[in-house]
Amino acid sequence: MSKLFRATVTAHLDVNTGFRLLTLQPNCLVAVPDPGQFYMLQAGATHDPLLKRPFSYFRAENGTISFLYRIRGKGTRAIAALREGETISLIGPLGNTYPMPSGEFIAVAGGIGIASLFSLLGAADGRAVLFWGGRTANELLMPEAVKALVGSAVITTDDGTAGRKSLITEPLKEYLALNAHLPVYTCGSAPMMRAVANACAEVGTRCFVSLEAYMACGVGACLGCVVKIMDADYPEGKYRSVCKDGPVFNASTVVWESRR
């Protein structure tokens, strides 16, 4: 089954200011993605921009695949211009997956990071405690759909327009003090994930991070998305591709200073 395929736009909706939800119907039989995986999407209906863009899949249901994304550059502006009925090419699903938790767990999302975690929350059958932060309420996307998938949710914003006015790591640390046995899964900005990883390390909590990186190929050939990872064979660290070896890594192995 080929990972390269074409798909038709069946819906393309505004979510909040600067954010859209793209739903695609594959034009052939394709593999079903697992939580944590991603796709490389053709950036618009032409070959300008030439390179595909990486997107975590938001959900896959009824034979469609949806992507929740922020409009922020030339590639995403081109994708935002796609209309129903148009077709684009994709490569995927790519990358590894979140290790499926066996019981209750903690999910920590930073704004659009919820796009990666949403499928994990859906597969976990209400076993997640969600900590979700954004700079403003505008960055908390599709909150009712998200909250319906979790056991409980803690919301924070930097400006206080939704939930508690604080960084998401503040209530997380308070919760970890009593629940350090629960594994943590996180996706968001690199500074946020590093702070979450440090908070988990302080109390001995297992933490898995879904890293984001600029990618050209999505299959590990171009080495444009490498991050330094430590393991037993390479205690000083060895560069791994986020696309091929990730995007999900054990946070304790990530050398955060190497992030590009």
Secondary structure in CASP SS format (residue, H / E / C, confidence):
PFRMAT SS
TARGET T0000
AUTHOR 0000-0000-0000
METHOD secondary structure of the structure
MODEL  1
M C 1.00
S C 1.00
K C 1.00
L E 1.00
F E 1.00
R E 1.00
A E 1.00
T E 1.00
V E 1.00
T E 1.00
A E 1.00
H E 1.00
L E 1.00
D E 1.00
V C 1.00
N C 1.00
T C 1.00
G C 1.00
F E 1.00
R E 1.00
L E 1.00
L E 1.00
T E 1.00
L E 1.00
Q E 1.00
P E 1.00
N C 1.00
C C 1.00
L C 1.00
V C 1.00
A C 1.00
V C 1.00
P C 1.00
D C 1.00
P C 1.00
G C 1.00
Q C 1.00
F E 1.00
Y E 1.00
M E 1.00
L E 1.00
Q C 1.00
A C 1.00
G C 1.00
A C 1.00
T C 1.00
H C 1.00
D C 1.00
P C 1.00
L C 1.00
L C 1.00
K C 1.00
R E 1.00
P E 1.00
F E 1.00
S E 1.00
Y C 1.00
F C 1.00
R E 1.00
A E 1.00
E E 1.00
N C 1.00
G C 1.00
T E 1.00
I E 1.00
S E 1.00
F E 1.00
L E 1.00
Y E 1.00
R E 1.00
I C 1.00
R C 1.00
G C 1.00
K H 1.00
G H 1.00
T H 1.00
R H 1.00
A H 1.00
I H 1.00
A H 1.00
A C 1.00
L C 1.00
R C 1.00
E C 1.00
G C 1.00
E C 1.00
T E 1.00
I E 1.00
S E 1.00
L E 1.00
I E 1.00
G E 1.00
P E 1.00
L E 1.00
G C 1.00
N C 1.00
T C 1.00
Y C 1.00
P C 1.00
M C 1.00
P C 1.00
S C 1.00
G C 1.00
E C 1.00
F E 1.00
I E 1.00
A E 1.00
V E 1.00
A E 1.00
G E 1.00
G H 1.00
I H 1.00
G H 1.00
I H 1.00
A H 1.00
S H 1.00
L H 1.00
F H 1.00
S H 1.00
L H 1.00
L H 1.00
G H 1.00
A H 1.00
A C 1.00
D C 1.00
G C 1.00
R C 1.00
A E 1.00
V E 1.00
L E 1.00
F E 1.00
W E 1.00
G E 1.00
G E 1.00
R C 1.00
T C 1.00
A H 1.00
N H 1.00
E H 1.00
L C 1.00
L C 1.00
M C 1.00
P H 1.00
E H 1.00
A H 1.00
V H 1.00
K H 1.00
A C 1.00
L C 1.00
V C 1.00
G C 1.00
S E 1.00
A E 1.00
V E 1.00
I E 1.00
T E 1.00
T E 1.00
D C 1.00
D C 1.00
G C 1.00
T C 1.00
A C 1.00
G C 1.00
R E 1.00
K E 1.00
S C 1.00
L C 1.00
I C 1.00
T H 1.00
E H 1.00
P H 1.00
L H 1.00
K H 1.00
E H 1.00
Y H 1.00
L H 1.00
A C 1.00
L C 1.00
N C 1.00
A C 1.00
H C 1.00
L C 1.00
P C 1.00
V E 1.00
Y E 1.00
T E 1.00
C E 1.00
G C 1.00
S C 1.00
A H 1.00
P H 1.00
M H 1.00
M H 1.00
R H 1.00
A H 1.00
V H 1.00
A H 1.00
N H 1.00
A H 1.00
C H 1.00
A H 1.00
E H 1.00
V H 1.00
G C 1.00
T C 1.00
R C 1.00
C E 1.00
F E 1.00
V E 1.00
S E 1.00
L C 1.00
E C 1.00
A C 1.00
Y C 1.00
M C 1.00
A C 1.00
C C 1.00
G C 1.00
V C 1.00
G C 1.00
A C 1.00
C C 1.00
L C 1.00
G C 1.00
C C 1.00
V E 1.00
V E 1.00
K E 1.00
I E 1.00
M C 1.00
D C 1.00
A C 1.00
D C 1.00
Y C 1.00
P C 1.00
E C 1.00
G C 1.00
K E 1.00
Y E 1.00
R E 1.00
S E 1.00
V H 1.00
C H 1.00
K H 1.00
D H 1.00
G C 1.00
P C 1.00
V E 1.00
F E 1.00
N E 1.00
A H 1.00
S H 1.00
T H 1.00
V E 1.00
V C 1.00
W H 1.00
E H 1.00
S H 1.00
R C 1.00
R C 1.00
END
